[in-house]
Amino acid sequence: MSVSDRRPAPNSSSELRIALLDLMPADVRRLVEASFTYMSFGVNQVIVAEGDEADALFVIMSGTARVVKTGDHGEEVPLNVLEAGEVFGERALVESSRRRTATVRAASQVETLRLDRAVFDALVRSEPEVGRYVDLHIRRHELRDFLRMHTAFAGLPHEGMRLLLGGLVAASAKPGELVIRQGEPAGAMYVVRDGRLRAYIDRPDIREQRAYLRRGDFFGEVSLLRGTDRTASVEAVSDCELWALEPQLFARLLDEYPEFRQQIEQRVAAYDYERVANVPLDFAAELLPAAVTHAEQQSGAADTNLTSAEPDDDTDSFDGFVRPGKRIRRFPVVLQADAAGAGAASLAMICRYYGRKVSIARVRDAVHTAIDGTSLVGISRGAEALGLLVHTAKVSVSRLGDMPLPAILQWDSNHWVVVYRVEGEQVWIADPARGCCRLTRSELESKWSGYAAFFAPTEVLTAVPEENLRIGWLFGFFKPHRRVLLLSVVLAFIAAGGSMLIPVLSKFVVDRVIGAHDVGLLTVLVLVIFGALALSVTVTVVQRLILSRIAVRIDRASLDTLAGTLLALPMSYFHARRTGDIARRLNGMQDVRVILVSAGVQALTAGAQVLVAVAIMCAFNWRLMVAYVVTAALLYGTLMRFAQTRLQPTYSTLEESWGKYQSRQIDVIQGIETVKALGAEQPLRRLLLRQFDDLSDRIYRSNRTVMLYMGAVQTVSFLTLGLFLWLGALQVLYHHMTVGGLISFNALVLLTNEPILTVVMSWDHLQHSIVLLHRLNDILEQEPEQGADRTGLAPVQSISGHVQFRRLSFHYPGPAEVPILDDIDFEVRPGTRVAIVGRSGSGKTTLVKCLCGLLEPTGGTVRYDSVDLAGLDLRQLRRHIGFVLQDTHLFDATIAENIAFGSDELDPAQVRWAAGVANAAEFIERLPLGYETRIGETGLLLSAGQRQRIAIARAVYQRPPVLVFDEATSALDTESERAVKENLDQLLQGRTSFVIAHRLSTVRDADVILVLEQGRIVERGNHDELMARQGLYYYLCSQQLAM
């Protein structure tokens, strides 16, 4: 309960520095102080509540208070901490209809001074200056919030911000007025409060425009930091309001606040970079530095009222960024492997344009492609890592033709394309999802966000390793069967020879049998033909049976190798790809085998037939043979080139679409219960139909391309047959060939067309296999977890449970590098029970995943028995850790097999013991098949609590020395949780355990409780110690008890 009266507080306002009162003269200050009402609040008591009428101003006299806001789901989101001397509710004095936007709650014993709006109104009537000082205070707070939003000032602590606010001097500038002039001595640094300015550098022969400055930007810090004259001029483009920071205060902030110095030095370093990699002014829009954040990109929209500087007169280059000097006729297209890979594929095209065929896997790693794609910042930093100068800009479509090309454009909000040619109203782009296409400017404008990235090569790019489609691993599967495969090739030649006997013998039938009426010879020749056909058919059947057996063995070996490679990859690989895409890659291995074994040997057989036929043609008439070979090479070679340039991109886009659609299907099947619960069947059906419409469109385009290709192949076949019928007849007329020879030659042409078609179709299949191999290489090129060479890893026979965290930090890969864990440092002795608590998103799960090696720390170490985790064999180590994940997954197997999952042999007695510890034995034994009951996708559906108990049983089955429970009992009712806890208490004796839980009953008996907040340990101790401290743990517990 609060207490209020008119007495001065024990810590009087006269003894405390209050920003609002600091602005006032002594007499006005005394008048305001006398109008305050003293109030005190106990721990966790609400001072003001969100949504209540704002009718008073408060000053914190002593203690601390938390500012919280109600989240979307009713949770409290912490916003700020108020300390002694801070004021809140100022606007309540000047805005009568205002409501409280947040709740302020006492975090300790708090004493406040309250000034009611009615009392304030009376003060203003008697002393108008009071209102003016309050307005000034509000404006200073607005300025503080404005400065907090800017990177360079956001890191300043409270005292530094107060110092900065007190030293800023207001300034203004009219359009065309110079704020700073190049060559002048160093002066103040300026912050743009409102308006727009432009910076430029005067050179002997040209004025170089540098950038536009607008609200939130600052300038003038370079000369102050380096003690040099002004390096550029800054001119106002519109009416501007500025804040000036004088050199003395700037120097003081640099000396006293390392955060301020670091940000200023980084900004100056960015200027140095921009001098090396520069593009023209932003064509009446905004320039974005390469290090800009995604939020800054979205917030900085172009302003059409901004006057554009004249474009640079030099049409050949822009300080290292080359404009297109000639037409790009054939642009190197790289198609995306999945929906998230557009940004990486676009950057790979840029690398190939500049002569370096960098693998798509390497580019994906460089740009940090995640499952939701790639950001503009990721593309920029990835390009720098690969050896490209890069600059990002927001460009007007009207100046598209002046851009340095090729450039990457942000397309349709979440996609990326490369524009490589602009001619008048026509624009050519390379779309990673579709290939090359031509658009009009209006079509481009409707899809393009305006953001673009320009590039220029450096010498570093030439040192980046190039892509090499490794297929040596593939031949390893065929090597054990090389003798059988050789036999199948020999059989292919025998079959080809048998089939080619028919046209040869036809010549003798026409020239010798018919003319001589030799019935005996005819009978012999017909019997030989039938014998050759029988031999050819028999040999072909035997060959196919041999290949069928080899195919099964190759499938087994290849899928086992791929599965082993996939399981050896780190978790980061699976986080960056959809399930359907990975499944599609694995299915592609079987398609590759079909192409290389079945279609490959068919192509060899067909090739043998062609060679035998050409040899026989030469014996009949060498002139016609030469003409046939040249004609077939030209016509069919053209078709094969078409297949390479058209069919391969078609197959690639189709594979990507199938993978995306398969991911959606898997998602629907896994979430069908949620779909039913929400009654969302029809909306989901429409969503699936829309996605399939896109897929069906690609299927249609693919089929259309293939049908046109096949039609062209058949047309070539008929033309060849007609052509050589005419040429052969001419040879007969001129007595260079007999009639029988003509018939035989054309029979050979007719029989050869089919093998040639087989070879051509095999070339088509080869294009498909190349696409599949590229997708498989995405798996095979990845670095396995702990590397391919594991000989240097220490074996883990046993562990004692002694765990040390030394300055551990972690952030997910990406341009932002937001820390999830920061400077985690603690030690756990064997047998210690550790509880980890904190708000959602504080890093608890990430911490235990680093503990188990599922995530690799980006800084610091985790040690087991004083040995660095990085030097241990993680596969062996995890056998000694029982881990219950937050999301329980049960495999499609029996209950016993799930509990003993990962063990070489299933021990029924051990399974029953583990089930008993997890309090699962009772419900399992009630089932008709008991432990042999099948669960998982095709088996019995279990409740969340039952699934969680089986997961606990699986974790304790091996009796590991270290146990990790991540919300392991969150789905259990109170009675079941108590039973599990009692059983686990006996098991945990002498074992090290880590428990993440929100329930107080689960963590209060822990030996050590670690409290995490924003990735850092803010409190540690046992339950009683932390409750006595009345910090964050006390607050979290009090919130739970209040519920």
NUKOLLO-418608 format. One record per residue (C-alpha): x, y, z. Coordinates in steps of 0.1 Angstrom, whole numbers, padded with zeros to 4 digits, always signed. Layout:
// NUKOLLO-418608
XYZ...
END
This chain:
// NUKOLLO-418608
+0000+0000+0000+0013+0035-0009+0017+0062+0017+0013+0099+0008+0015+0133+0026+0029+0167+0021+0060+0161+0040+0094+0163+0022+0109+0129+0014+0137+0115+0036+0159+0120+0005+0147+0155-0003+0145+0168-0039+0170+0195-0028+0196+0168-0022+0189+0150-0055+0197+0161-0090+0165+0161-0110+0167+0169-0147+0134+0188-0148+0142+0210-0118+0178+0216-0130+0164+0237-0158+0146+0261-0134+0158+0291-0115+0161+0287-0077+0128+0306-0069+0108+0287-0095+0124+0254-0083+0114+0260-0047+0078+0268-0058+0075+0235-0078+0092+0215-0050+0066+0227-0025+0038+0215-0048+0049+0179-0048+0032+0151-0028+0054+0125-0012+0045+0088-0019+0062+0055-0012+0056+0021-0027+0065-0014-0016+0083-0040-0037+0063-0050-0069+0036-0024-0062+0022-0006-0092+0029+0031-0093+0009+0037-0125-0010+0012-0146-0011+0009-0183-0044+0023-0197-0052+0045-0167-0057+0082-0170-0024+0101-0170-0031+0128-0145+0002+0134-0127+0040+0136-0130+0063+0114-0109+0099+0118-0097+0118+0088-0084+0135+0099-0052+0150+0066-0042+0149+0030-0053+0143+0016-0088+0112+0010-0108+0106-0011-0139+0086+0001-0169+0067-0028-0185+0041-0031-0212+0015-0059-0218+0025-0081-0247+0002-0096-0273-0003-0127-0252-0007-0109-0219+0029-0112-0209+0048-0083-0195+0075-0069-0217+0103-0050-0199+0109-0016-0214+0131+0004-0190+0144+0008-0155+0139+0041-0137+0164+0052-0110+0166+0080-0085+0163+0114-0101+0144+0102-0132+0110+0117-0141+0081+0101-0160+0046+0113-0169+0056+0148-0181+0031+0148-0209+0003+0142-0184+0007+0178-0173+0001+0193-0207-0023+0167-0224-0056+0163-0205-0069+0133-0224-0037+0112-0223-0037+0076-0211-0008+0057-0196+0010+0037-0223+0029+0015-0199+0029+0002-0163+0055+0014-0138+0061-0011-0110+0085-0007-0080+0114-0031-0082+0125-0022-0047+0113+0001-0019+0106+0033-0039+0100+0068-0028+0085+0093-0052+0073+0128-0056+0040+0134-0074+0028+0165-0091-0009+0164-0100-0022+0181-0132-0046+0203-0113-0018+0216-0090+0004+0221-0121-0024+0241-0138-0026+0264-0107+0012+0268-0108+0012+0278-0144-0016+0304-0138+0004+0320-0110+0039+0314-0126+0038+0309-0164+0075+0302-0165+0068+0268-0149+0050+0257-0181+0078+0269-0203+0104+0248-0183+0082+0217-0185+0079+0221-0223+0116+0225-0225+0121+0193-0204+0097+0174-0227+0116+0186-0258+0149+0174-0242+0134+0140-0236+0122+0139-0272+0157+0147-0283+0171+0120-0260+0148+0094-0276+0158+0107-0311+0195+0103-0303+0189+0069-0288+0176+0057-0322+0209+0065-0339+0237+0039-0338+0265+0061-0326+0246+0074-0295+0225+0043-0286+0253+0028-0265+0259+0059-0243+0251+0052-0207+0227+0075-0188+0253+0099-0176+0268+0102-0210+0235+0109-0226+0228+0136-0200+0262+0151-0208+0254+0151-0245+0219+0166-0241+0233+0194-0220+0259+0203-0246+0240+0202-0279+0234+0236-0294+0205+0242-0318+0214+0254-0353+0196+0259-0387+0204+0262-0423+0186+0275-0454+0186+0258-0488+0219+0264-0506+0237+0274-0473+0270+0257-0465+0271+0242-0430+0307+0232-0433+0332+0240-0460+0360+0218-0474+0394+0230-0462+0382+0249-0431+0396+0240-0397+0378+0214-0377+0348+0227-0359+0316+0212-0344+0300+0179-0353+0264+0182-0364+0234+0160-0360+0205+0164-0385+0173+0169-0366+0152+0176-0397+0157+0185-0434+0181+0172-0460+0217+0180-0469+0243+0168-0494+0280+0162-0489+0305+0167-0518+0342+0170-0524+0356+0196-0548+0384+0182-0569+0405+0201-0595+0384+0189-0624+0351+0178-0610+0328+0181-0580+0323+0146-0565+0290+0141-0549+0293+0118-0518+0260+0113-0501+0227+0127-0490+0222+0134-0453+0188+0134-0436+0171+0130-0402+0193+0111-0378+0225+0114-0398+0255+0132-0384+0286+0147-0400+0318+0166-0392+0332+0139-0370+0361+0129-0393+0381+0162-0389+0374+0162-0352+0386+0126-0347+0417+0131-0368+0425+0167-0360+0425+0177-0397+0408+0203-0418+0373+0196-0432+0376+0169-0459+0342+0177-0476+0316+0204-0479+0280+0199-0466+0253+0220-0482+0216+0223-0471+0192+0211-0498+0161+0221-0478+0153+0240-0446+0173+0222-0420+0173+0220-0382+0206+0208-0367+0222+0201-0333+0258+0211-0330+0283+0192-0308+0312+0215-0299+0348+0200-0301+0354+0202-0263+0323+0181-0256+0331+0157-0285+0366+0151-0270+0352+0145-0236+0327+0119-0249+0356+0102-0267+0377+0100-0236+0351+0090-0211+0328+0067-0231+0345+0039-0252+0312+0030-0268+0310+0065-0284+0346+0063-0296+0341+0028-0311+0310+0039-0331+0327+0071-0344+0358+0052-0355+0336+0026-0373+0318+0054-0391+0351+0070-0402+0363+0036-0414+0332+0032-0435+0340+0066-0451+0375+0052-0460+0358+0022-0476+0334+0043-0496+0364+0062-0511+0376+0028-0525+0341+0016-0536+0319+0044-0547+0288+0047-0570+0272+0079-0583+0248+0098-0562+0216+0080-0556+0197+0094-0586+0172+0114-0565+0170+0087-0539+0189+0075-0509+0223+0059-0507+0226+0030-0483+0260+0020-0470+0269-0017-0473+0267-0021-0435+0232-0008-0432+0208-0029-0412+0177-0045-0426+0155-0022-0405+0173+0009-0418+0168-0003-0453+0131-0005-0449+0127+0027-0430+0146+0049-0455+0122+0054-0483+0130+0076-0512+0119+0112-0511+0108+0125-0545+0111+0161-0533+0148+0158-0530+0167+0176-0557+0190+0153-0575+0226+0162-0583+0237+0161-0619+0250+0127-0629+0287+0122-0633+0300+0132-0668+0323+0102-0669+0302+0075-0687+0328+0047-0684+0333+0042-0647+0322+0053-0613+0354+0051-0592+0358+0014-0596+0323+0005-0606+0321-0001-0644+0291+0010-0664+0281-0014-0693+0304-0004-0722+0291-0031-0745+0261-0054-0748+0262-0086-0727+0251-0112-0751+0254-0144-0730+0251-0139-0693+0262-0168-0670+0229-0179-0654+0230-0197-0621+0197-0212-0610+0187-0214-0573+0186-0248-0557+0157-0238-0534+0135-0209-0527+0159-0195-0501+0189-0195-0525+0180-0166-0548+0204-0142-0532+0233-0166-0533+0225-0176-0569+0225-0139-0579+0258-0133-0563+0272-0164-0580+0262-0150-0613+0281-0118-0605+0312-0138-0597+0309-0158-0630+0304-0126-0650+0338-0114-0636+0354-0147-0646+0353-0167-0614+0330-0198-0613+0325-0199-0575+0304-0228-0562+0269-0220-0550+0276-0238-0517+0305-0214-0510+0284-0184-0519+0256-0196-0496+0280-0198-0467+0294-0163-0475+0260-0146-0476+0247-0167-0446+0216-0180-0464+0190-0190-0439+0158-0209-0444+0140-0175-0450+0166-0164-0476+0193-0138-0477+0193-0101-0468+0208-0072-0487+0234-0069-0459+0242-0105-0462+0247-0102-0500+0270-0071-0494+0291-0088-0468+0293-0120-0487+0304-0102-0518+0332-0085-0498+0343-0119-0484+0345-0132-0520+0367-0104-0532+0342-0079-0547+0338-0042-0540+0302-0036-0533+0279-0007-0526+0241-0007-0520+0218+0021-0532+0182+0030-0537+0179+0039-0573+0152+0056-0593+0139+0036-0623+0144+0067-0645+0182+0063-0641+0183+0026-0646+0203+0029-0678+0231+0048-0659+0236+0021-0633+0268+0000-0633+0259-0034-0646+0254-0062-0638+0237-0053-0605+0215-0073-0581+0180-0060-0575+0156-0067-0546+0126-0082-0564+0090-0087-0554+0099-0080-0517+0116-0114-0509+0135-0123-0541+0166-0113-0559+0175-0110-0596+0204-0097-0617+0199-0069-0643+0226-0072-0669+0214-0052-0699+0193-0021-0705+0183-0008-0739+0157+0019-0741+0125+0006-0726+0138-0030-0726+0155-0046-0696+0172-0080-0695+0173-0098-0661+0187-0131-0650+0162-0146-0625+0175-0175-0604+0141-0190-0604+0134-0187-0642+0165-0180-0661+0170-0150-0685+0140-0130-0695+0132-0096-0710+0110-0070-0694+0098-0035-0700+0107-0007-0676+0071-0006-0663+0071-0043-0656+0104-0040-0638+0092-0010-0617+0061-0030-0605+0084-0057-0590+0115-0038-0580+0117-0023-0546+0144+0002-0558+0172-0013-0538+0202-0025-0557+0238-0037-0552+0267-0028-0575+0299-0047-0578+0335-0044-0590+0361-0072-0589+0394-0071-0570+0424-0093-0571+0411-0112-0541+0383-0127-0563+0409-0144-0585+0421-0164-0555+0387-0177-0545+0384-0215-0553+0362-0223-0583+0334-0248-0585+0343-0283-0595+0314-0307-0601+0330-0336-0582+0318-0369-0595+0347-0391-0584+0326-0401-0554+0300-0414-0579+0323-0437-0597+0333-0453-0564+0299-0470-0564+0305-0484-0599+0340-0496-0593+0332-0528-0575+0310-0538-0604+0333-0528-0633+0337-0563-0646+0300-0569-0648+0295-0535-0664+0322-0543-0689+0304-0575-0697+0272-0556-0702+0291-0533-0727+0304-0564-0746+0268-0578-0747+0257-0544-0760+0281-0547-0790+0270-0583-0796+0233-0572-0796+0242-0543-0819+0260-0565-0843+0231-0589-0845+0206-0562-0852+0229-0547-0879+0230-0580-0898+0195-0575-0911+0203-0546-0935+0235-0563-0946+0217-0595-0956+0190-0574-0973+0215-0564-0999+0223-0600-1008+0185-0608-1009+0180-0580-1035+0211-0583-1055+0216-0621-1056+0185-0639-1046+0158-0620-1065+0179-0617-1097+0190-0653-1097+0158-0668-1083+0179-0686-1057+0154-0701-1032+0180-0720-1013+0201-0690-1006+0170-0671-0996+0162-0698-0971+0197-0696-0956+0197-0658-0954+0162-0658-0937+0174-0684-0912+0205-0663-0905+0183-0632-0900+0161-0650-0875+0191-0664-0857+0206-0629-0855+0174-0615-0841+0171-0642-0815+0207-0637-0805+0202-0599-0802+0170-0603-0781+0185-0629-0758+0217-0609-0752+0196-0578-0746+0175-0595-0720+0205-0610-0702+0221-0575-0702+0190-0559-0686+0189-0586-0659+0226-0580-0651+0220-0542-0649+0189-0546-0627+0209-0565-0601+0237-0540-0602+0212-0511-0599+0199-0525-0566+0234-0528-0551+0244-0493-0563+0212-0479-0548+0220-0495-0515+0256-0482-0514+0248-0447-0526+0219-0441-0503+0240-0454-0474+0268-0430-0483+0245-0401-0487+0227-0409-0454+0260-0411-0436+0272-0378-0451+0239-0361-0443+0239-0374-0407+0275-0361-0402+0266-0326-0411+0262-0299-0384+0228-0287-0373+0234-0254-0392+0229-0272-0425+0194-0284-0415+0185-0250-0401+0191-0234-0434+0171-0258-0456+0136-0270-0458+0128-0307-0452+0113-0311-0486+0144-0298-0503+0166-0322-0484+0143-0351-0492+0142-0341-0529+0181-0342-0530+0181-0377-0515+0155-0389-0540+0177-0374-0568+0204-0400-0561+0181-0428-0574+0174-0408-0605+0211-0403-0611+0216-0440-0608+0188-0447-0633+0204-0423-0658+0239-0435-0654+0233-0472-0652+0202-0479-0673+0202-0449-0697+0240-0449-0697+0243-0485-0709+0215-0479-0733+0235-0450-0747+0266-0472-0750+0246-0499-0768+0232-0472-0791+0266-0459-0797+0279-0493-0805+0251-0497-0830+0259-0464-0846+0296-0473-0850+0289-0507-0865+0263-0491-0889+0288-0464-0900+0314-0490-0907+0290-0510-0928+0279-0478-0946+0315-0471-0955+0317-0506-0971+0286-0498-0992+0295-0463-1003+0321-0441-0986+0307-0409-1001+0273-0414-0986+0289-0424-0953+0308-0391-0951+0277-0371-0960+0257-0389-0934+0282-0384-0906+0286-0347-0914+0248-0342-0916+0240-0361-0885+0268-0344-0865+0255-0309-0875+0218-0316-0870+0220-0337-0838+0248-0316-0824+0225-0285-0827+0198-0304-0808+0222-0314-0781+0233-0278-0777+0197-0268-0774+0192-0294-0746+0222-0280-0727+0211-0244-0729+0173-0248-0725+0165-0281-0709+0190-0279-0681+0176-0246-0667+0141-0260-0672+0149-0291-0651+0166-0270-0624+0136-0247-0619+0113-0277-0619+0134-0294-0592+0133-0263-0571+0095-0260-0574+0090-0297-0566+0112-0293-0535+0092-0263-0523+0058-0280-0530+0070-0312-0512+0080-0291-0482+0045-0276-0481+0030-0311-0482+0051-0323-0454+0042-0292-0434+0005-0298-0439+0007-0335-0429+0027-0327-0398+0003-0299-0388-0030-0316-0398-0043-0316-0362-0039-0278-0360-0055-0274-0394-0085-0294-0382-0087-0275-0349-0088-0242-0367-0113-0254-0393-0088-0242-0419-0092-0271-0444-0106-0250-0472-0081-0220-0469-0053-0245-0468-0067-0264-0498-0068-0231-0517-0032-0223-0506-0020-0258-0518-0039-0252-0551-0022-0218-0556+0012-0233-0550+0005-0262-0573-0007-0238-0599+0028-0223-0599+0043-0258-0600+0019-0269-0628+0029-0238-0648+0065-0248-0646+0056-0284-0654+0037-0272-0685+0067-0251-0696+0090-0280-0690+0068-0304-0709+0064-0279-0737+0101-0275-0740+0107-0312-0740+0080-0318-0766+0094-0292-0789+0128-0308-0785+0114-0343-0792+0095-0329-0822+0127-0314-0835+0145-0347-0830+0118-0366-0850+0118-0340-0877+0156-0343-0881+0152-0381-0883+0126-0380-0911+0146-0353-0930+0177-0375-0928+0159-0405-0941+0144-0386-0970+0177-0368-0978+0197-0401-0981+0170-0418-1000+0174-0391-1027+0212-0391-1025+0213-0429-1027+0190-0430-1057+0213-0406-1074+0242-0429-1067+0223-0458-1082+0214-0438-1113+0251-0430-1118+0260-0466-1113+0280-0460-1081+0257-0483-1061+0234-0512-1066+0197-0512-1058+0204-0537-1031+0231-0514-1017+0206-0485-1017+0180-0505-0999+0206-0517-0973+0220-0482-0969+0186-0467-0962+0178-0495-0939+0210-0487-0920+0200-0450-0919+0166-0460-0906+0180-0484-0880+0207-0458-0870+0182-0431-0863+0168-0449-0833+0202-0454-0816+0211-0418-0824+0178-0407-0808+0187-0428-0778+0221-0410-0776+0205-0376-0780+0179-0385-0753+0207-0397-0731+0222-0363-0735+0189-0348-0724+0190-0372-0694+0226-0361-0687+0214-0325-0684+0189-0336-0658+0216-0357-0640+0239-0326-0639+0212-0306-0622+0207-0335-0597+0244-0338-0591+0247-0301-0584+0220-0305-0558+0237-0336-0543+0269-0317-0542+0252-0293-0519+0253-0321-0494+0287-0336-0503+0306-0303-0504+0295-0293-0468+0321-0296-0441+0311-0325-0418+0306-0318-0381+0341-0316-0366+0357-0320-0401+0364-0349-0424+0395-0360-0405+0385-0371-0370+0418-0387-0361+0428-0358-0339+0397-0360-0317+0400-0374-0283+0379-0405-0276+0354-0403-0248+0352-0435-0228+0336-0419-0198+0331-0385-0181+0328-0375-0145+0303-0347-0150+0328-0318-0144+0317-0291-0168+0332-0256-0173+0320-0227-0193+0347-0202-0201+0336-0168-0215+0311-0186-0238+0293-0166-0265+0272-0175-0294+0254-0158-0323+0238-0173-0353+0256-0168-0386+0245-0137-0405+0253-0101-0411+0235-0089-0379+0254-0112-0355+0230-0106-0327+0245-0122-0296+0223-0150-0282+0248-0158-0254+0274-0134-0241+0303-0140-0218+0289-0171-0200+0313-0181-0173+0307-0207-0146+0318-0241-0134+0298-0272-0124+0313-0299-0102+0303-0335-0106+0269-0344-0091+0257-0308-0091+0221-0300-0100+0220-0268-0121+0187-0250-0129+0186-0224-0157+0158-0199-0156+0150-0167-0174+0125-0150-0197+0116-0165-0231+0144-0158-0256+0170-0153-0229+0193-0180-0243+0185-0210-0221+0180-0236-0248+0209-0222-0268+0231-0227-0237+0223-0264-0232+0227-0270-0270+0262-0256-0268+0267-0278-0238+0259-0309-0259+0278-0297-0290+0246-0293-0311+0256-0257-0316+0292-0245-0320+0301-0216-0297+0313-0185-0316+0335-0175-0287+0348-0191-0255+0349-0228-0246+0329-0256-0230+0351-0281-0211+0344-0316-0199+0368-0328-0173+0391-0299-0182+0392-0309-0219+0379-0285-0246+0346-0297-0261+0361-0289-0296+0388-0316-0291+0364-0344-0281+0346-0368-0303+0311-0354-0301+0294-0386-0312+0310-0405-0283+0305-0376-0259+0267-0375-0266+0265-0411-0257+0273-0400-0221+0247-0372-0221+0209-0378-0217+0191-0349-0234+0154-0343-0234+0147-0317-0261+0121-0290-0258+0103-0304-0288+0098-0342-0283+0102-0364-0313+0093-0401-0313+0104-0423-0342+0082-0446-0362+0090-0477-0341+0079-0496-0310+0079-0480-0276+0108-0502-0265+0128-0493-0297+0121-0456-0290+0134-0458-0254+0165-0477-0265+0170-0457-0296+0206-0454-0306+0217-0485-0287+0233-0514-0305+0212-0539-0286+0178-0535-0269+0178-0546-0232+0142-0553-0221+0150-0550-0184+0167-0517-0189+0138-0504-0210+0113-0513-0182+0136-0496-0156+0138-0464-0177+0101-0464-0182+0096-0467-0144+0119-0437-0138+0099-0416-0162+0066-0428-0146+0056-0442-0180+0055-0479-0172+0019-0478-0159+0003-0464-0191+0026-0485-0214+0017-0518-0197-0020-0510-0200-0016-0511-0238-0025-0544-0255+0010-0548-0269+0028-0531-0241+0063-0521-0250+0058-0536-0285+0032-0510-0293+0041-0491-0324+0041-0453-0321+0053-0425-0342+0038-0415-0376+0022-0448-0385+0015-0460-0349-0005-0451-0318-0011-0414-0312+0001-0405-0277-0007-0374-0256+0020-0347-0252+0025-0359-0216+0030-0395-0226+0054-0385-0254+0074-0365-0229+0076-0394-0204+0089-0417-0232+0115-0390-0241+0126-0389-0204+0129-0427-0204+0150-0425-0236+0173-0399-0219+0180-0420-0188+0181-0454-0206+0219-0454-0208+0223-0441-0172+0244-0412-0184+0266-0392-0160+0252-0359-0174+0215-0352-0179+0199-0322-0196+0162-0315-0194+0149-0287-0215+0113-0281-0203+0111-0319-0199+0080-0319-0177+0061-0289-0192+0034-0312-0206+0029-0332-0174+0002-0326-0149+0012-0317-0113+0007-0353-0100+0027-0369-0129+0055-0343-0126+0058-0350-0088+0061-0387-0095+0087-0382-0122+0106-0357-0100+0107-0382-0071+0121-0409-0093+0146-0386-0109+0158-0373-0076+0171-0408-0068+0187-0411-0103+0203-0377-0101+0223-0386-0070+0259-0383-0080+0250-0372-0115+0255-0337-0131+0222-0323-0143+0210-0292-0161+0173-0284-0159+0154-0257-0178+0120-0250-0164+0095-0223-0157+0078-0240-0128+0092-0230-0094+0087-0265-0080+0110-0279-0106+0140-0257-0099+0138-0247-0063+0157-0278-0051+0186-0272-0074+0221-0267-0060+0227-0238-0083+0202-0216-0101+0215-0196-0131+0193-0166-0141+0197-0156-0178+0187-0122-0192+0195-0113-0228+0221-0140-0231+0240-0131-0199+0241-0146-0164+0226-0119-0142+0221-0139-0110+0233-0171-0096+0228-0189-0063+0203-0213-0047+0166-0206-0043+0168-0190-0008+0198-0168-0018+0181-0155-0049+0148-0148-0032+0166-0129-0005+0183-0108-0032+0149-0098-0046+0162-0095-0082+0150-0109-0114+0146-0144-0101+0125-0130-0073+0104-0111-0098+0099-0141-0120+0089-0162-0090+0065-0135-0077+0049-0133-0111+0043-0171-0111+0029-0171-0076+0007-0141-0085-0009-0162-0113
END
